[in-house]
Amino acid sequence: MGKNIVVKISELTAKHKISMRELSRISRVRHAALSELANGKRESINFSHIVRIAEALNIQDIREIIDLVDSE
């Protein structure tokens, strides 16, 4: 059993009561990139995207954005 990194875009948008488009606008991360992160379609994570999301939402703890989970 391995591990997967999950980017919690859907949880973040729900918690902050914004749309993914709004998150894209305020974080300056392309909507398509956010969508791929949210759906687990990305093979790699651009850490500058994580930093921009954190700055846009005033997040201090990276664990609010990403999580490490057991793969099925």
C-alpha positions as CSV (number, residue, x, y, z in Angstrom):
1,M,0.0,0.0,0.0
2,G,1.4,3.4,-1.0
3,K,0.6,7.0,-0.3
4,N,-1.0,9.7,-2.4
5,I,-0.9,13.5,-2.0
6,V,-4.3,15.1,-2.1
7,V,-4.8,18.8,-2.7
8,K,-7.9,19.9,-0.9
9,I,-9.2,22.4,-3.4
10,S,-12.9,21.5,-2.9
11,E,-12.6,21.7,0.8
12,L,-10.9,25.1,0.6
13,T,-13.5,26.6,-1.7
14,A,-16.3,25.4,0.5
15,K,-14.7,26.6,3.7
16,H,-13.9,30.1,2.3
17,K,-17.3,30.2,0.4
18,I,-15.7,31.0,-2.9
19,S,-15.9,29.3,-6.3
20,M,-13.0,27.7,-8.0
21,R,-13.0,30.5,-10.5
22,E,-12.7,33.0,-7.7
23,L,-9.8,31.1,-6.2
24,S,-8.2,31.1,-9.6
25,R,-8.5,34.8,-9.8
26,I,-7.2,35.7,-6.4
27,S,-4.4,33.1,-6.3
28,R,-3.3,33.7,-9.9
29,V,-3.4,29.9,-10.6
30,R,-5.1,28.8,-13.8
31,H,-8.6,27.4,-13.3
32,A,-7.5,24.3,-15.3
33,A,-4.6,23.7,-13.0
34,L,-6.9,24.0,-9.9
35,S,-9.4,21.7,-11.5
36,E,-6.7,19.1,-12.2
37,L,-5.4,19.4,-8.6
38,A,-8.9,19.0,-7.2
39,N,-9.6,15.9,-9.3
40,G,-6.2,14.2,-8.7
41,K,-5.4,14.5,-12.4
42,R,-1.9,16.1,-11.9
43,E,1.2,13.9,-11.7
44,S,3.2,16.6,-10.1
45,I,2.4,19.6,-7.9
46,N,3.9,23.0,-8.6
47,F,4.8,24.3,-5.1
48,S,4.4,27.9,-6.3
49,H,0.7,27.1,-6.9
50,I,0.5,25.9,-3.2
51,V,2.2,29.1,-2.0
52,R,-0.1,31.3,-4.1
53,I,-3.2,29.5,-2.8
54,A,-1.9,29.8,0.8
55,E,-1.3,33.5,0.3
56,A,-4.7,34.2,-1.4
57,L,-6.6,32.4,1.5
58,N,-4.3,33.6,4.3
59,I,-3.4,30.0,5.2
60,Q,-0.4,29.5,7.5
61,D,-0.4,25.7,7.7
62,I,0.2,23.7,4.5
63,R,-1.8,20.8,5.9
64,E,-4.9,22.9,5.3
65,I,-4.1,22.6,1.6
66,I,-2.5,19.2,1.1
67,D,-2.9,15.8,2.8
68,L,-1.1,12.5,2.6
69,V,-3.5,9.6,2.4
70,D,-3.1,5.8,1.9
71,S,-3.7,4.7,-1.7
72,E,-6.3,2.1,-2.4
